[in-house]
């Protein structure tokens, strides 16, 4: 895997101008090196990304998987697969250690996601988050914004884990998760622990909210200006960002699940993380776009008015639009949890094919 050299473009320009930082939405080592050349200071991973990375490099991972299996002869396919994910994460984290040290832990982070099969068990999520936290000094751990996940987020934070809230698509999820982190930090500080290197983030998966609303509009036959549907995720992030600032919530917002370039350009100037896949980074960096501050600009009221005709947009946009008990039944949450669970199954099958190849 050899890195390609790219000419500095809008990504690097933006990273030098604004507090908005770039993370790569993948732990692929080759992509990470290139993202760092664009000014990237972190990375995220999830079961889908991990499976795709291992599948992409069979010449590397086939032998490594066999070695893990040989060293642990009683392990299941799932245990072997998760060890591969942990190994991948530790190696990727090393690329960001210098940035981590320079920023006192504010950046230079590599995200590892908790096993989605634990999503109903707060203690199991918190325990695994603590385990992953100890893999490397600059690990940040993903926990879903479900009812059990919110409990786990507070528990893990109190134990000293920097959390990246995931499976999150709405203002109420983001605010509720940030408040759980705030409580965890306060408990840890009151117990006499230093929290200065902890740097939690709360993700809003903007494109997945857009995807869901597009499907709802089609399902319910809602007549709407279609261009408004490209702005739902952007509007949710800007609303959440305003509330975080008003309430003095410490976590930064992180924007993920890109579907269009607005989901990068509209957040420039904000103190938050944008985490596009490398393919989107390259599209932006190869363009002639000149980054400008857009975070303070409100979404056009016309688009908000159009979107408010969709009940699920209001649930996602209004800070009290959903209770914590409703998070797991929200359409994008259901879709994403199922996708992550399916990726776990896919990884199990990949391990099985390596260990017991079909005849």
C-alpha positions in Angstrom: 0.0 0.0 0.0 1.8 3.1 -1.2 0.6 6.6 -0.6 -0.1 8.9 -3.6 1.1 12.5 -3.4 -1.6 15.1 -4.1 -1.3 18.8 -4.8 -2.6 20.9 -1.8 -6.2 22.0 -2.5 -9.3 23.2 -0.7 -9.1 20.7 2.1 -5.7 21.8 3.2 -6.6 25.5 2.7 -9.7 25.1 4.9 -7.8 23.2 7.6 -5.3 26.1 7.8 -8.1 28.8 7.9 -10.7 27.4 10.3 -11.0 25.4 13.5 -13.0 22.9 11.5 -10.9 19.7 11.4 -10.8 16.8 9.0 -11.0 13.1 9.9 -11.0 10.2 7.5 -14.0 8.0 7.4 -11.9 4.8 7.2 -9.0 3.1 8.9 -7.4 2.0 5.6 -3.7 2.8 6.1 -3.1 4.0 2.5 -6.1 6.4 2.7 -5.1 7.6 6.1 -1.6 8.7 4.9 -3.2 10.6 2.0 -5.8 12.2 4.2 -3.1 13.3 6.6 -1.4 15.0 3.6 -4.7 16.9 3.2 -4.5 18.0 6.8 -6.5 15.1 8.3 -6.0 14.8 12.1 -8.1 11.7 12.9 -10.1 8.8 11.6 -13.3 6.8 12.2 -14.2 3.2 11.7 -17.3 1.0 12.0 -18.1 -2.7 11.2 -18.8 -1.9 7.5 -15.5 0.0 7.1 -13.5 -2.7 8.9 -15.0 -5.5 6.7 -14.4 -3.5 3.5 -10.7 -2.8 4.5 -10.0 -6.5 5.3 -11.7 -7.5 2.0 -9.8 -4.9 0.0 -6.4 -6.3 1.1 -6.7 -10.2 1.1 -2.9 -10.4 0.4 -2.3 -8.9 3.8 -5.2 -10.0 5.9 -5.6 -13.6 4.9 -2.3 -14.6 6.5 -2.8 -12.4 9.5 -6.2 -14.0 10.1 -4.7 -17.4 9.9 -2.0 -16.4 12.4 -4.6 -15.0 14.9 -6.6 -18.3 14.5 -3.4 -20.4 15.0 -2.5 -18.4 18.1 -6.0 -18.8 19.6 -7.2 -22.3 18.6 -10.5 -22.2 20.6 -11.6 -18.8 19.3 -14.8 -18.3 17.2 -14.9 -16.6 13.8 -16.3 -13.5 15.6 -13.5 -13.4 18.1 -10.9 -13.7 15.4 -12.5 -11.1 13.3 -12.7 -8.6 16.1 -9.0 -9.2 16.9 -8.2 -8.3 13.3 -10.3 -5.1 13.7 -8.4 -4.3 16.9 -5.0 -4.9 15.3 -6.0 -2.7 12.3 -7.1 0.0 14.7 -3.8 0.0 16.7 -1.8 0.3 13.5 -3.9 3.1 12.2 -3.7 4.9 15.6 0.1 5.0 15.4 -0.2 7.4 12.4 -1.9 10.0 14.6 0.2 9.7 17.8 2.3 12.8 17.0 -0.9 14.9 16.3 -2.4 13.5 19.6 0.7 14.7 21.6 0.8 18.1 19.9 -2.8 18.8 20.6 -2.9 17.2 24.1 -5.4 14.7 22.9 -7.8 17.2 21.3 -7.1 15.6 17.9 -5.0 12.7 16.6 -7.7 10.1 17.4 -8.6 6.8 15.9 -12.2 5.6 16.4 -13.0 2.0 17.2 -16.7 1.0 17.3 -18.2 -1.2 20.0 -19.8 -4.5 18.8 -23.3 -3.6 17.5 -24.5 -7.0 18.9 -24.2 -5.4 22.3 -26.5 -2.5 21.6 -29.1 -3.6 24.2 -26.6 -4.0 27.1 -25.3 -0.7 28.6 -22.8 -2.4 30.9 -21.4 -4.6 28.1 -21.0 -1.6 25.8 -19.2 0.4 28.6 -17.0 -2.6 29.4 -15.9 -3.1 25.8 -15.4 0.7 25.4 -13.0 0.6 28.3 -11.2 -2.4 26.8 -10.8 -0.6 23.5 -9.7 2.6 25.2 -6.6 0.8 26.5 -5.6 -0.4 23.0 -3.6 2.8 22.4 -3.4 6.2 24.1 -5.2 7.9 21.2 -8.2 5.6 20.8 -11.7 7.1 20.9 -14.6 4.7 21.2 -17.9 4.7 19.3 -21.1 4.0 21.3 -24.5 4.2 19.7 -27.1 6.9 20.6 -29.7 4.4 21.7 -31.4 4.2 25.2 -28.8 1.6 26.3 -26.1 3.5 24.5 -26.8 6.8 26.3 -26.4 4.9 29.6 -23.1 3.3 28.4 -21.8 6.7 27.1 -22.1 8.2 30.6 -20.6 5.1 32.3 -17.7 4.9 29.8 -16.9 8.6 30.1 -16.8 8.4 33.9 -14.2 5.6 33.5 -12.0 7.9 31.4 -13.0 6.8 27.9 -13.2 9.5 25.2 -16.4 8.6 23.4 -17.5 9.1 19.8 -21.3 8.9 19.8 -22.5 7.0 16.7 -25.7 5.8 15.2 -26.9 9.4 15.7 -29.0 11.3 13.2 -30.9 14.0 15.1 -30.7 17.0 17.4 -32.3 15.2 20.3 -29.9 12.3 20.0 -26.9 14.6 19.8 -28.0 16.8 22.7 -29.0 13.9 24.9 -25.6 12.1 24.2 -23.6 15.3 24.9 -25.4 15.8 28.2 -24.6 12.2 29.2 -20.9 12.9 28.4 -21.1 16.1 30.4 -22.4 14.1 33.4 -19.7 11.5 33.0 -17.0 14.1 32.8 -18.3 15.9 35.9 -18.3 12.6 37.9 -14.8 11.8 36.8 -13.6 15.3 37.8 -15.3 15.1 41.2 -13.5 11.8 41.8 -10.2 13.7 41.4 -9.3 12.5 37.9 -7.7 14.7 35.1 -10.0 15.0 32.1 -7.8 17.4 30.1 -6.8 14.9 27.5 -10.4 13.6 27.0 -11.9 14.8 23.8 -15.3 13.4 23.1 -17.3 13.9 19.9 -20.9 13.5 19.0 -21.6 12.3 15.5 -24.6 13.3 13.3 -24.8 11.0 10.3 -26.1 13.6 8.0 -26.5 11.6 4.8 -28.3 8.8 6.5 -30.9 11.3 7.8 -31.3 12.6 4.2 -31.6 9.1 2.9 -34.3 8.3 5.4 -36.4 11.4 4.7 -36.2 10.8 0.9 -37.6 7.3 1.5 -40.4 8.7 3.7 -41.3 11.3 1.1 -41.6 8.6 -1.5 -43.5 6.2 0.9 -45.9 8.8 2.1 -46.3 10.6 -1.3 -45.4 14.0 0.2 -45.1 16.8 -2.4 -42.0 18.7 -1.6 -39.3 20.8 -3.3 -36.7 17.9 -3.8 -33.7 20.2 -3.3 -34.8 20.7 0.3 -34.0 17.0 1.0 -30.3 17.7 0.5 -30.4 20.1 3.4 -32.0 18.1 6.2 -28.8 16.8 7.7 -27.0 20.1 7.3 -29.9 21.8 9.1 -29.8 19.3 12.0 -26.1 19.8 12.5 -26.4 23.6 12.5 -29.3 23.4 15.0 -27.4 21.0 17.3 -24.2 23.2 17.0 -26.1 26.2 18.2 -27.6 24.3 21.2 -24.2 22.9 22.1 -22.8 26.4 22.3 -25.8 27.8 24.1 -25.7 25.1 26.8 -21.9 25.0 27.1 -21.7 21.3 26.1 -18.1 20.2 25.9 -18.1 17.6 23.1 -17.5 18.6 19.6 -20.0 17.6 16.8 -18.7 15.3 14.1 -20.3 15.1 10.7 -20.3 11.8 8.9 -22.1 9.7 6.2 -21.6 12.2 3.3 -23.9 12.3 0.4 -23.1 15.7 -1.1 -20.4 18.5 -0.9 -22.7 20.7 1.2 -22.0 18.3 4.0 -18.4 19.6 4.0 -18.7 23.2 2.7 -21.6 24.3 5.0 -19.6 23.4 8.2 -16.4 25.3 7.4 -15.6 27.8 10.1 -17.2 25.8 12.9 -15.4 24.2 15.8 -16.3 20.7 14.8 -15.1 17.6 12.9 -16.0 16.7 9.3 -15.3 13.1 8.5 -15.9 12.3 4.8 -14.8 9.0 3.2 -11.6 9.5 1.2 -13.4 9.4 -2.1 -15.3 12.6 -1.1 -12.1 14.2 0.2 -10.5 13.7 -3.2 -13.6 15.2 -5.0 -13.3 18.3 -2.8 -9.5 18.6 -3.0 -9.5 18.2 -6.8 -12.0 21.0 -7.2 -11.4 24.7 -7.6 -13.7 25.5 -4.7 -12.4 28.3 -2.4 -13.4 27.6 1.2 -15.4 30.3 3.0 -16.9 30.5 6.5 -20.4 29.0 6.2 -21.1 27.6 9.7 -22.7 30.8 10.9 -25.0 31.0 7.9 -28.5 29.6 8.5 -30.1 27.2 6.1 -32.5 28.9 3.8 -35.9 29.2 5.5 -37.6 27.9 2.4 -35.9 24.6 2.8 -36.7 24.4 6.5 -40.4 25.2 5.8 -40.5 22.5 3.1 -38.8 19.9 5.4 -41.1 20.7 8.3 -43.9 19.1 6.2 -42.2 15.7 7.0 -43.0 14.6 10.5 -39.7 12.7 10.9 -37.8 15.8 10.0 -39.4 17.6 12.9 -38.6 14.7 15.2 -34.9 15.0 14.1 -34.8 18.8 14.1 -36.6 19.8 17.3 -34.5 19.3 20.5 -37.5 17.7 22.1 -38.6 15.9 19.0 -37.9 12.4 20.4 -37.5 10.9 23.9 -34.6 8.7 24.6 -37.0 5.7 24.5 -37.8 6.5 20.9 -34.2 6.7 19.6 -33.8 3.0 18.8 -37.1 3.0 16.8 -36.2 6.0 14.6 -36.0 5.0 11.0 -32.3 5.8 10.4 -31.3 4.1 13.6 -33.1 0.9 12.6 -31.5 0.9 9.2 -28.0 1.6 10.5 -28.1 -0.9 13.3 -29.2 -3.6 10.9 -26.4 -2.6 8.5 -23.8 -2.8 11.2 -25.1 -6.1 12.5 -25.1 -7.4 8.9 -21.4 -6.3 8.6 -20.6 -8.3 11.7 -22.1 -11.4 10.0 -20.2 -10.6 6.8 -17.0 -10.4 8.7 -17.7 -13.8 10.4 -18.3 -15.3 6.9 -15.0 -13.8 5.6 -13.1 -15.4 8.5 -14.9 -18.7 7.9 -13.9 -18.6 4.2 -10.3 -18.1 5.2 -10.2 -20.9 7.8 -12.5 -23.3 6.1 -12.4 -22.6 2.4 -15.1 -24.1 0.2 -14.1 -27.2 -1.7 
